[in-house]
């Protein structure tokens, strides 16, 4: 029987993908924590992965494997170049949680603006009314700077504009209704909020570091719902402690999870969530269905809807039946 190795999931049930695969006559094998993916990959005709690393040694062991499919958008946990050399189609699911991530980014902005964390902690400590210091920030008229304006960035722009924010973007593509910054430096200098919506690559790693943070307004905030390593967290902590910027909303960090004693966990100026911006009942079901369908397409000789490494389709070692 055709076997599909699922390396890991971040949700309580695999009923959706199991059903899609079973309808195609494929058996799903879910790896347990601590199991060797190298060993499990030897009998796999396909690999479905969420956050687990799928490096060259796993791909080399998977001599029957035709495809590696990612539950999600980014493929930085997969050695895509090596998969291409081996003739494996790599796919992802670029559109499934647009509303959820855009909502989460907006939530982070609102939480910082309305000082949600310190106010909640004040109430828990018994303080109320005049005993609670500090006012919030009026968002109307503030500038939201978007670094990357794909589907999620565009969805956040619509939400932000509804609240009266002026949206400016740094992206190669023009976006209707959104002003365009000529450079990242220009955006950082102007923005009251900087929200990141780009994939993690070698060129975007630590895109926001000490120099970029120093270029921002001391009243500005950073929002990251994309990938943790886009921000140099050590530089961010230093900038917060120095008062170079005013706050951050982070759904992703580097590393994940943060150490139990990391200062981000207890700072009032950091809104921290555990890489769950993508997650809802609707988005997870859509993600599982689309990722499993990508696998089935390859197993049945079709090109999946979203191929990350299209060059493999012309490769003489392509493992997709011609």
BELBELCOR-V946602 format. One record per residue. N is the residue number from 1. SS is DSSP state (a for helix, b for strand, c for the rest). Layout:
{{N SS} {N SS}}
This chain:
{{1 c} {2 b} {3 b} {4 b} {5 b} {6 b} {7 c} {8 c} {9 c} {10 c} {11 c} {12 c} {13 c} {14 c} {15 a} {16 a} {17 a} {18 a} {19 a} {20 a} {21 a} {22 a} {23 a} {24 c} {25 c} {26 b} {27 b} {28 b} {29 b} {30 b} {31 c} {32 c} {33 c} {34 c} {35 c} {36 c} {37 a} {38 a} {39 a} {40 a} {41 a} {42 c} {43 c} {44 c} {45 c} {46 b} {47 b} {48 b} {49 b} {50 c} {51 c} {52 c} {53 c} {54 b} {55 c} {56 a} {57 a} {58 a} {59 a} {60 a} {61 a} {62 c} {63 c} {64 c} {65 c} {66 c} {67 b} {68 b} {69 b} {70 b} {71 c} {72 c} {73 c} {74 c} {75 c} {76 c} {77 c} {78 b} {79 c} {80 a} {81 a} {82 a} {83 a} {84 a} {85 a} {86 a} {87 c} {88 c} {89 b} {90 b} {91 b} {92 c} {93 c} {94 c} {95 c} {96 c} {97 c} {98 a} {99 a} {100 a} {101 a} {102 a} {103 a} {104 a} {105 a} {106 a} {107 a} {108 a} {109 a} {110 a} {111 a} {112 a} {113 a} {114 c} {115 c} {116 a} {117 a} {118 a} {119 a} {120 a} {121 a} {122 a} {123 a} {124 a} {125 c} {126 c} {127 c} {128 c} {129 a} {130 a} {131 a} {132 c} {133 c} {134 c} {135 c} {136 c} {137 c} {138 c} {139 c} {140 c} {141 c} {142 c} {143 b} {144 b} {145 b} {146 b} {147 b} {148 c} {149 c} {150 c} {151 a} {152 a} {153 a} {154 a} {155 a} {156 a} {157 a} {158 a} {159 a} {160 a} {161 a} {162 a} {163 c} {164 c} {165 c} {166 b} {167 b} {168 b} {169 b} {170 b} {171 c} {172 c} {173 c} {174 c} {175 c} {176 c} {177 c} {178 c} {179 b} {180 b} {181 c} {182 c} {183 c} {184 a} {185 a} {186 a} {187 a} {188 a} {189 a} {190 a} {191 c} {192 c} {193 b} {194 b} {195 b} {196 b} {197 c} {198 c} {199 c} {200 c} {201 c} {202 c} {203 c} {204 c} {205 c} {206 c} {207 c} {208 b} {209 c} {210 a} {211 a} {212 a} {213 a} {214 a} {215 c} {216 c} {217 c} {218 c} {219 c} {220 c} {221 b} {222 b} {223 b} {224 b} {225 c} {226 c} {227 c} {228 a} {229 a} {230 a} {231 b} {232 c} {233 a} {234 a} {235 a} {236 a} {237 a} {238 a} {239 a} {240 a} {241 a} {242 a} {243 c} {244 c} {245 c} {246 c} {247 b} {248 b} {249 b} {250 b} {251 c} {252 c} {253 c} {254 c} {255 c} {256 c} {257 c} {258 c} {259 c} {260 c} {261 c} {262 c} {263 a} {264 a} {265 a} {266 c} {267 c} {268 c} {269 c} {270 b} {271 b} {272 b} {273 c} {274 c} {275 c} {276 c} {277 c} {278 c} {279 c} {280 c} {281 a} {282 a} {283 a} {284 a} {285 a} {286 a} {287 a} {288 a} {289 a} {290 a} {291 a} {292 a} {293 a} {294 a} {295 a} {296 a} {297 a} {298 a} {299 a} {300 c} {301 c} {302 c} {303 c} {304 c} {305 c} {306 c} {307 b} {308 c} {309 c} {310 a} {311 a} {312 a} {313 a} {314 a} {315 c} {316 c} {317 c} {318 c} {319 c} {320 c} {321 c} {322 c}}
